[in-house]
Amino acid sequence: MLKNFNGRPSLATVLKASTVAGIAAAVLATGVPLEITRSYAEAVKIQAPAVPSFANVVDAVSPAVVSVRVENRVNPVADNTDGFSFDFNGRGFDDLPDDHPLKRFFKQFGQDPNDQQGHQRRFGQNGPNGGPGGKGRLRPVAQGSGFFISEDGYIVTNNHVVSDGQAFVAVTNDGTELDAKLIGKDPRTDLAVLKVDGKGKKFTYVNWADDNNVRVGDWVVAVGNPFGLGGTVTAGIVSARGRDIGSGPYDDYLQVDAAVNRGNSGGPTFNLSGEVVGINTAIFSPSGGSVGIAFAIPASTARDVVADLMKDGQVSRGWLGVQIQPVTKDIAESIGLSEPSGALVVAPQAGSPGDKAGMKAGDVVTALNGETIKDARDLSRRIGAMQPGSKVELSVWRAGKAQPLTVELGTLPIDQKDASADDNSQPQQPEAPASEKALADLGLTVGPSDDGKGLAITGIDPDSDAADKGIKEGEKITSVNNQEVASPDDVVKVLNQAKKDGRTRALFQIQSNEGSRFVALPINGQG
C-alpha cells in the first residue's frame, strides 16, 4: 500500500479502492473526517461513461479521406511546411544511388521521381496544364490531406497545400492514385477544391456537421496523412471555439487537442457521427511536431466557401471598402461609447461603397442589419459572407450619437488590401512653436508637416503613454477627436473642449507610411 509522508495511506490509495466500503475503510485509516468519507462514497456512485471506441467512425469515414500529393517542375525539391524537405547537399535526385533510402521511400509510396514515363502517361507530353512541359521533371513539392465531399469526385483540402503545384494526385486509402484537377482556391480561408475523374465510379464521401451542435469538450477524430506515411487517425476533444490566430480577417478556428502533425493539413476532423466539424489547417508547434494544439476551419465557414468554389471556382464576397481596427477600452472612453465594442473606421477607401455611403474616419460601426457588431473581425466576417450588391443597414457612432447608414456592398477585389493613406514624405523639424509646450503632458513634441496637413511628430517621451501606445517619431497627427488639426493650437483647442465635456481621453489619428490608425491618449495624464 502507498504511504503518504506521515506513514498513513495516501489519498491515491483511497481513490483506487474498488468499493464504497473499501473507500470508507481506507479514508478512515488516513484520519479524514467522516463527512469527507461520505462525499467520497457518494462520488463513487456517479458512474462515468465508458470512453467510446472510434473504430466504427474510422471504418465509415476512412474511404473518403485521401492523401494529396502536389508536384511541380522544380529542381531540387523545395521545402514546404506540409511536404518533403530535401536538399541532398547540393546534388539532384538523380545523383542519389539506386539503393538510397529516399529513393526507396518514394518508390514505396508510388512516387518514383525518375518515372518520367509515368508522368507522361498521366499528364501527356505537354505537361499537366496543356502547354509546354517546361524544364525539369515533375517532382513532389508538398504532401497534404483531403476528403471527398461528393460522390462524383470533388475533394476539399487546404489552399496552402496546393498553392505551389502544377499537378495533383489524390491517393485513396487503398493506395489507388487518381489524377486531380484544381477547381478553385480561396487564400483568405485557406481552402481549395480538387476534382478527380472516377470514370463513372461513385466515391464514398462525408457530410458537414452542424456547428451549433459542436461544443467545447466534444470528442473529435482527425484523419489525415502526416509525414506522408499513409492514413493515420488521432483523437482528442474540441478545446476552444472562435480562435483568432492572426492569419487573416476571417479567423474563426476550432482548437482541438488531437495529435495533428505536418501533412494533416487539409484533412478532416470528425465528430462521433462521422460528420466533418472542421478542416485541419494549422498547428502551434515550437518543435515542428504536435504539442496538442491544432486549429481547424469550422464546418460553417468551409461549407459556404466550398460550395462557391465548386460552382464558380472562386468566392465572391461583399465589400465595404473601409480600413478598420478594434475599439479598445481607452478608445471607447475617448468617444463616449459605453463599452469597447464595434469596429472603428480608420479610413474609407476612395470610391468604395463605404465612401459613397458617407462613412468617415472615426466612425464606429456598432450594428449591421440590427445585429450588434462585437469587434472589427466580426464586421469583416459578416460583410464577407454577404453577396455583392446587397444593401445593408449600418448603425455608426459619430459625434457622440448613433446614426443610420445604408450601404450597397461591392465585390471584394481578389488582391484587395486594407486602405492606407499615401504619405512618403519625410517630416521636417523646424523650431517648435510655443504652443507645443501644451502637449508636453502627452509626451509629444510636434511641428508643422511639410505638406501642410496634420502635425509632424518630432519627438516622443519614452516614458509617456504615447510611447506605450506605439506612437513613433516621424509619424503624423492628422486629427484629434475626428477634427482635423494643422497646428498645436488646433490640438489644444480640441483637448480643452474634451475636458469640458468630461472626457479623460482624446482620440488621435496617427498617420505613418504603413497606413493610418487611431490611438486614445489620456488628457493631462488622467487615466
Secondary structure, DSSP 8 states (H G I E B T S, - for coil): --B-TTSSB-HHHHHH-SSHHHHHHHHHHHT--HHHHHHHHHHHTS--------HHHHHHHGGGEEEEEEEES-SS----TTS----GGG--GGGS-TT-HHHHHHHHTT--TT-HHHHHHHH-TT-TTSS---SS--EEEEEEEEEE-STT-EEEE-HHHHTT-SEEEEE-TT--EEEEEEEEEETTTTEEEEEE--TT-------B--GGG--TT-EEEEEE-GGGSS-EEEEEEEEEEEE--SS-TT--EEEE-S---TT-TT-EEE-TTS-EEEEEEEE--SSSS--S-EEEEEHHHHHHHHHHHHHHSS---EE--EEEEE--HHHHHHHT-SSS-SEEEEEE-TTSHHHHTT--TT-EEEEETTEE--SHHHHHHHHHTS-TT-EEEEEEEETTEEEEEEEE-EE--TT------------------GGGGGGGGGTEEEEE-TTSSSEEEEEE-TTSHHHHTT--TT-EEEEETTEE-SSHHHHHHHHHHHHHTT-SEEEEEEEETTEEEEEEEEGGG--
